[in-house]
Amino acid sequence: MRRDMTQPAAWTLALVAVLTISMSASAATLTGVAQANPVSPADLTALSVGGDWAVWTSTSNPRANGTPNNRKDNVTALIGDVSNILGANTRGVTVSSTQQISYTDGVSPTTATGVTVSGITSTALSTSGAGVELDITGDPSQGLFVRLFVAGYRKVGTLTATLNGATTYTDSSFSWGDDKIGRLYLLHFQPDNVSDLLHISFTGAGSSSNSHVLLSAVTVAVPTPASLPAGLGLLSLITLRRRRR
């Protein structure tokens, strides 16, 4: 499902009450939406209040591991390392996506402004079904917003998110030619137990020369008045689903 998540900034405190009520159920929940035109540059610091962020910008091929090239400093890491799907290893790429990022609380470097990011992918270029995967730690006491900045080259991407006890979210609405346009997935999830990790896989269909999909950056945030406007479209889906139970 693709939605325009541009919302009036005035929707703040009233939505906090709605969000608190909608997250009070004990059952694990997972909901997502796809955004074709994310804000660029994306402020990772602002999008990770109370949570975590990570970014992959290496051009190394192959990579020894899928550890982020930079991440939010002085927090408990919620975002795991990336693993490859089908390939022998993960790798970076030399041509960046159109997505730009900024932040002021990184490990090294500490700050960045309007930096264009590449991403991480599988060494199995041109292989249909190849891609990357990772896990994200949640909080049983509250829901979290997750943003996944993705791109691709000559592929149709499929994003699949799974959480124990919740309905799987999957989307294949994004396709790429030669442009590597940056795109965004916004997820909301809340596990029953802290050991129930949110599992994300992002794969690409198609076998053109050097075709691949990329994961560039991930943010995790506790819902706040500042983050609610961007997540309002998703919040409405969560509330509607709970009312139907």
Secondary structure, 3 states (H helix, E strand, C coil): CECCCCCCCCCCHHHHHHHHHHCCCCCCEEEEEEECCCCCCEECCHHHCCCEEEECCCCCCCCCCCCCCEEECCCCCCECCCEEECCCCEECCCCCCCCEEEECCECCCCCEEEEECCCEEECCCCCCCCEEEEEECCECCECEEEEEEEEEECCEEEEEEECCCCCCEEECCCECCCCCCCEEEEEEEECCCCCCCEEEEEEEECCCCCCEEEEEEEEEECCCCCCHHHHHHHHHHHHHHHHHC
